[in-house]
Amino acid sequence: MMNNLYFKFCFLFFIVLSSCSEEKVDAVSYGTVTGRVVIADTFEPMENAKITSSPTSGTIFTNADGRFVMTKVKIGEYSFQAQKDGYVAKYESVSVTSNNTSEVIFEMKKSTGNNKSPAIPALTAPVDNAVKQNTALDLTWTATDPDNDVLTFKVTLRNDANTEVKVFPDIKDKKLSLTGLLYGVKYFWQVTVNDGINADVLSAVSSFTTITFPTTRYLVVNKVGDNNIIYSVDDTGNRYQLTASETNSWRPRRNTQAKKIAFVRSSGGQNHIYTMNEDGSSITKITNSVPITGFNSDYIGFSWNTSGSQIIYPNFDKLYRINNNGSGLTQIYKTPNGKFISECDWSNDGTKIALKVNDVSGYNVEIYVINTSGTVISQVLSGLKGAVNGLNFSITGQKLLYARDISEFENQNYRQLDSRIFEYNFATSTAVSITNEKPAGTNDYDARYSPNEAEFIFTNTSNDGVSAKTVFKSGISTADSRVNLFTGYFMPDWE
């Protein structure tokens, strides 16, 4: 009996022992975790940020590029944490798998618990109550932050001439460049600073006054980039920008009685007539439903009446009159043969209008004079080939300036080879060239009488069509008297 029990016990022990020896212990698996810590908003790398995990797998710090690598991390689900003084701790979940690399990005925000507001900005230039400031200037200020936060500024600008309030947001530098300020106006400006954490901090309000607009006689145009810009120029050559660089504006015409300047500006794919004060302020669109247009916008012209109450202008084969406030649009003439009206000029006494008409290519030109009823009363030019441009009555209405290419060259680009200024005398029905001293290979055009009519102003340029333009003046009865006024400018006006 005992032997039998002993045998059964040994047999059971043997079975248990055998089953235990068949169990296998799994090998431990690892992965790698890489990552980067950056400052939220700016995404600049954060150095020496402390990286830990839960469950614990070690501690590591980021390098100068904000990166870290943690190897031999047991597989499993982890919560990784990035920490640095002054910043809110950031947690990210990471799954670590066998023999793989897991990547994590931390965007750390500054801790607002003890963050202090920026100091009040100090406005440095122009100094408060400064006078005779240019219409283009820099506003500058200083600002500091006790936590060295990244600061963003906003400038608010007002003036005492109108109710306009300009706001310039998201400024990163402690400077704002202003252009196109009004002349003789007092401006008020204030700077707002924000550190991205605390409420805005406002500076005191400072003021400055711009220079008064000087007395000028000349108007000219200069092309900057793709846009034409109108300038007023005094007798010493100082120039004052009247229209903004962001707009395309040309063909200025001053009316001294109305104290206004009319000009052409691109607007919505069309060209329209605008007016402005002599200092460039109060720009007003005059034409609307009927734009000013013809065969070529570079060679299109309009005219004031003497008082400045009305303007006449062409629209293809029609001539319109409009009041200087945009009202009273009236068609006053239509060419009988369908030719385009490119230019017009209204006599000082208001009884006559000179017209230059041409075909769709700008050629087959006629110049004639109509009365206010639309009747042709004088033929100045017809039957000649080549380009013609520029019309300007003398003060008495007995003479008329225009330019004509005496080479009579014609091509699809409207190129001119030898354009000269002519003065037509209605009493004798003759035209005389008054720029015979013109340098060979150049063109004279866009002529305007001086206020006393002893001289005239005009543009000269190479006939290659790409060279710089220059504004000259010359005596009408004096040979070889041309004087270079403004290099790089064109479309002059002299009132």
C-alpha positions, 0 to 999 in steps of 0.5 A, spaced: 500 500 500 505 505 501 509 503 495 503 504 491 502 511 494 509 513 493 509 511 486 503 515 485 506 521 488 512 521 484 508 520 478 504 526 479 510 530 481 514 528 475 508 531 471 508 538 474 515 538 474 514 537 466 509 542 465 513 547 469 519 546 464 515 547 458 513 555 460 517 560 456 519 567 459 518 573 454 524 577 452 523 585 454 522 589 447 524 597 446 523 603 442 525 610 441 522 617 442 524 623 439 521 630 439 522 637 439 520 643 443 518 650 440 515 656 443 508 657 441 506 662 436 513 664 434 516 656 433 523 658 435 526 652 438 527 651 446 533 649 449 534 646 456 527 644 456 526 638 461 523 631 458 520 626 463 515 620 462 509 617 466 511 611 467 518 613 468 523 612 463 528 617 464 529 624 464 533 628 458 534 635 456 533 638 449 539 641 445 540 648 442 535 646 436 530 644 441 530 636 440 531 630 444 532 623 443 530 618 448 532 610 447 531 604 450 524 606 452 519 599 454 514 598 449 507 601 452 503 607 452 506 613 455 505 621 457 511 625 456 512 632 459 516 638 457 517 643 462 521 649 463 521 655 468 516 661 465 512 656 461 506 652 462 508 644 462 506 641 456 503 633 456 503 629 450 501 622 449 506 617 446 505 610 443 512 606 444 512 600 439 518 595 438 524 597 434 520 603 432 521 611 433 515 615 435 516 622 434 512 628 439 512 635 438 511 640 444 509 647 443 510 651 450 506 657 452 509 662 456 506 662 463 502 668 465 501 667 472 507 672 474 508 675 467 508 682 467 505 687 462 510 691 458 512 698 460 508 704 457 511 706 450 515 712 449 514 716 443 521 719 441 520 722 434 517 727 432 517 730 438 511 732 441 508 739 438 513 739 432 512 743 426 514 744 419 514 736 418 515 733 411 509 729 409 513 723 409 516 721 415 518 716 420 514 715 427 519 712 432 518 710 439 521 705 445 518 700 449 521 694 454 518 688 457 520 686 464 519 678 461 523 679 455 516 677 451 516 678 444 512 685 443 507 687 437 505 694 436 499 698 433 499 705 431 493 710 431 493 716 427 488 722 427 488 729 424 485 736 425 483 736 418 478 731 417 475 725 421 479 720 418 482 715 423 488 710 420 490 704 424 497 700 423 496 694 426 501 688 427 508 692 427 514 688 429 519 694 429 519 700 433 518 705 427 512 706 422 514 710 415 508 714 413 507 717 406 502 722 403 500 726 409 496 732 408 500 739 408 499 744 413 495 739 418 496 737 425 496 730 426 495 726 433 498 719 434 498 714 439 502 707 440 499 701 443 503 695 445 502 688 447 506 682 449 501 676 447 499 675 454 497 681 458 492 687 456 494 692 451 498 698 454 497 705 451 502 710 450 501 718 451 498 722 445 503 726 441 502 731 435 506 734 430 504 739 424 506 738 417 509 743 412 504 748 409 504 747 401 509 751 398 507 756 392 509 752 385 507 753 378 509 747 374 505 740 374 509 734 371 508 726 371 514 721 373 513 713 372 515 709 378 514 702 377 507 701 373 504 707 375 504 714 373 505 719 379 503 727 379 508 732 382 508 739 383 514 743 382 517 749 384 522 754 381 528 751 384 526 744 382 523 742 389 518 737 387 512 735 392 508 728 390 501 729 389 498 722 388 499 716 391 504 711 388 499 705 389 495 709 383 496 710 376 495 718 375 497 722 369 495 728 365 494 734 370 491 740 368 491 746 374 485 751 374 488 757 378 481 760 379 478 754 382 484 752 385 484 745 383 488 740 379 484 735 374 487 729 372 486 722 369 486 716 373 485 708 372 479 706 376 476 699 375 479 697 368 477 704 365 480 711 365 476 717 369 477 724 371 478 726 378 480 733 381 484 735 387 486 741 391 493 744 389 496 740 395 493 733 393 488 733 398 480 732 397 481 727 391 474 727 388 472 722 382 468 727 377 466 722 371 462 715 372 458 712 367 462 715 361 469 715 362 474 718 358 477 714 353 480 714 346 485 710 341 491 711 346 490 713 354 497 716 353 495 721 348 488 723 351 486 730 353 481 734 356 480 741 358 477 746 364 473 752 362 476 758 365 472 759 371 473 752 373 466 750 373 466 745 368 470 740 364 470 737 357 473 731 355 472 725 349 469 718 349 471 715 342 467 719 337 463 724 342 465 730 346 462 731 353 461 737 358 461 735 366 460 740 372 466 740 376 462 736 382 460 730 377 453 733 375 450 735 369 453 730 364 452 733 357 454 730 350 456 737 346 459 734 340 459 728 335 464 727 329 461 726 323 465 721 320 466 716 326 473 719 328 475 718 335 476 725 339 483 724 342 484 731 345 480 738 346 482 745 349 477 750 351 478 757 349 479 762 355 473 766 352 469 760 352 466 760 345 471 755 341 473 748 342 479 745 339 479 738 337 484 733 335 481 727 331 484 721 328 482 714 326 482 707 331 490 707 330 491 714 331 493 717 324 489 720 319 489 726 324 485 732 323 485 739 328 479 743 327 475 748 331 468 748 333 463 753 337 459 751 343 453 749 338 458 744 335 459 748 328 466 747 325 469 754 324 476 753 323 480 747 320 487 747 322 490 741 320 488 735 315 490 730 310 497 729 313 500 723 315 504 721 322 502 722 329 499 729 332 498 731 339 498 736 344 493 742 343 493 749 347 490 755 345 493 762 347 490 767 352 487 771 346 485 764 342 488 767 336 494 762 336 494 754 337 500 750 339 500 742 337 506 737 335 506 734 329 511 728 326 514 731 320 517 725 318 510 722 317 512 715 319 506 711 321 506 704 325 502 700 329 506 702 335 505 709 334 512 711 334 514 718 332 521 719 329 521 727 328 516 730 332 516 738 333 512 743 336 508 748 331 504 754 333 498 756 328 496 763 327 488 763 326 489 770 323 494 768 317 492 761 317 499 758 317 503 754 322 510 755 324 515 750 327 518 753 333 522 748 335 527 747 329 533 747 334 531 740 337 536 735 337 536 730 331 533 723 333 528 726 338 521 728 339 518 734 342 511 734 344 506 736 349 507 743 349 503 748 353 504 756 353 507 759 359 502 764 363 505 770 360 505 766 353 513 769 352 515 761 353 512 754 352 513 748 356 514 741 353 517 734 353 523 732 349 525 724 349 529 720 344 525 717 338 527 710 340 521 710 345 524 707 351 529 713 353 528 717 359 523 724 358 525 731 360 521 737 361 524 743 357 522 750 356 523 755 351 522 762 348 517 762 342 521 767 338 528 766 341 532 761 337 536 755 341 533 758 347 531 751 350 532 750 358 532 743 361 527 744 367 526 736 370 529 730 367 525 724 368 519 727 367 513 728 362 506 731 361 508 738 364 503 743 365 504 751 367 499 755 369 
